[in-house]
Amino acid sequence: MAISFSTTDPKSLLNKFDAAISQTEPKGKIETWVRSDDGKYYTHKAPEWSKKAWLKAGTAPNELVFNIVRPQNSNVSSLVYGYYHGHLIETFLNHFDQLFTKGTATALPAAGDNCTGAQ
């Protein structure tokens, strides 16, 4: 797993993340992440980082997990990998610090990540 958040209710944490991205009220709105049209993936919103990688969420017992997925016909560089991981953890610390006990990121791609090669 690339990025994980330890929580007693991973599905609820993911739902709160989705709600904060899509809400219209400015207070508490997450401005830095957007969902793909199909709602399955997340990418950073800043023009210089947008669609350089995607994150796919999943849940495990007591854990919300995000795996990194490369864009079609491209690989994920170490710089992009680090940026996405750091900024997602920062987002969760800024918005949901009371809803998880630990956020971690792997230093290198892990099981479930797709950074290179064919999808």
C-alpha positions as a printed Julia matrix, in Angstrom:
119×3 Matrix{Float64}:
   0.0    0.0     0.0
   1.29   3.38   -0.93
  -0.6    5.7     1.43
  -2.63   4.47    4.36
  -4.62   6.01    7.19
  -5.32   4.03   10.35
  -8.95   4.56   11.33
 -11.8    2.69   12.96
 -14.1    3.55   10.05
 -12.22   3.69    6.74
 -15.36   3.9     4.59
 -16.65   6.89    6.56
 -13.28   8.65    6.25
 -13.32   8.11    2.48
 -16.9    9.39    2.29
 -15.89  12.54    4.21
 -12.97  13.06    1.8
 -15.32  12.75   -1.18
 -17.87  15.08    0.41
 -15.24  17.75    1.16
 -14.04  17.63   -2.45
 -17.53  18.04   -3.9
 -19.06  20.47   -1.41
 -19.95  23.96   -2.56
 -19.52  25.73    0.8
 -16.01  27.22    0.95
 -15.41  26.43    4.65
 -13.81  22.98    4.85
 -13.86  22.42    1.09
 -10.88  20.53   -0.3
  -9.63  22.6    -3.22
  -6.47  20.66   -4.09
  -7.9   17.29   -5.17
 -10.44  16.34   -7.82
 -12.11  13.07   -8.71
 -12.06  11.46  -12.14
 -15.25  11.58  -14.18
 -16.07   8.01  -13.15
 -15.38   8.8    -9.47
 -12.85   5.99   -9.05
  -9.64   8.01   -8.99
  -8.22  11.23   -7.55
  -5.66  13.61   -9.01
  -4.1   16.83   -7.78
  -5.81  19.96   -9.03
  -2.82  22.3    -9.46
  -2.11  22.73  -13.18
   1.54  21.68  -12.89
   0.59  18.43  -11.05
  -2.85  17.6   -12.46
  -3.13  14.15  -14.05
   0.58  13.4   -13.52
  -0.7   10.45  -11.46
  -3.95   9.14  -10.04
  -4.79   7.72   -6.64
  -7.24   4.86   -6.19
  -8.83   4.37   -2.79
  -9.62   1.09   -1.11
 -10.45  -0.06    2.38
  -9.06  -2.79    4.6
  -9.91  -3.5     8.23
  -9.14  -0.3    10.16
  -7.34   1.23    7.19
  -8.06   3.56    4.28
  -5.54   2.88    1.51
  -4.64   4.9    -1.59
  -2.58   3.3    -4.35
  -0.9    5.35   -7.04
  -1.78   4.69  -10.67
   0.17   6.0   -13.62
  -1.51   8.05  -16.33
  -2.16   6.26  -19.6
   1.0    6.07  -21.76
   3.21   7.55  -19.05
   5.15   6.57  -15.94
   5.12   8.21  -12.5
   8.4    9.92  -11.66
   9.89   9.88   -8.17
   9.12  13.6    -7.89
   5.43  13.08   -8.72
   5.25  10.03   -6.44
   6.6   12.06   -3.52
   4.45  15.08   -4.24
   1.19  13.12   -4.4
   1.98  11.13   -1.26
   3.03  14.16    0.77
   0.11  16.3    -0.32
  -2.51  13.65    0.33
  -1.23  13.14    3.87
  -1.15  16.93    4.34
  -4.77  17.17    3.15
  -5.9   14.52    5.62
  -4.0   16.18    8.48
  -5.57  19.55    7.66
  -9.14  18.26    7.28
  -9.54  14.97    9.15
  -6.94  14.85   11.93
  -9.53  13.67   14.46
 -10.67  10.77   12.24
  -7.44   8.76   11.94
  -4.57   7.9    14.25
  -1.73   7.45   11.77
  -0.97   8.31    8.14
   1.88   6.54    6.35
   3.45   6.47    2.91
   5.75   3.87    1.44
   9.07   5.17    0.12
   8.83   3.06   -3.02
   5.89   1.62   -4.95
   4.2   -1.25   -3.16
   1.63  -3.95   -3.87
  -1.35  -2.36   -5.61
   0.62   0.56   -7.08
   0.95   0.93  -10.85
   3.72   3.41  -11.66
   5.26   1.88  -14.79
   4.43  -0.46  -17.62
   1.15  -1.38  -19.26
  -2.13  -1.13  -17.38
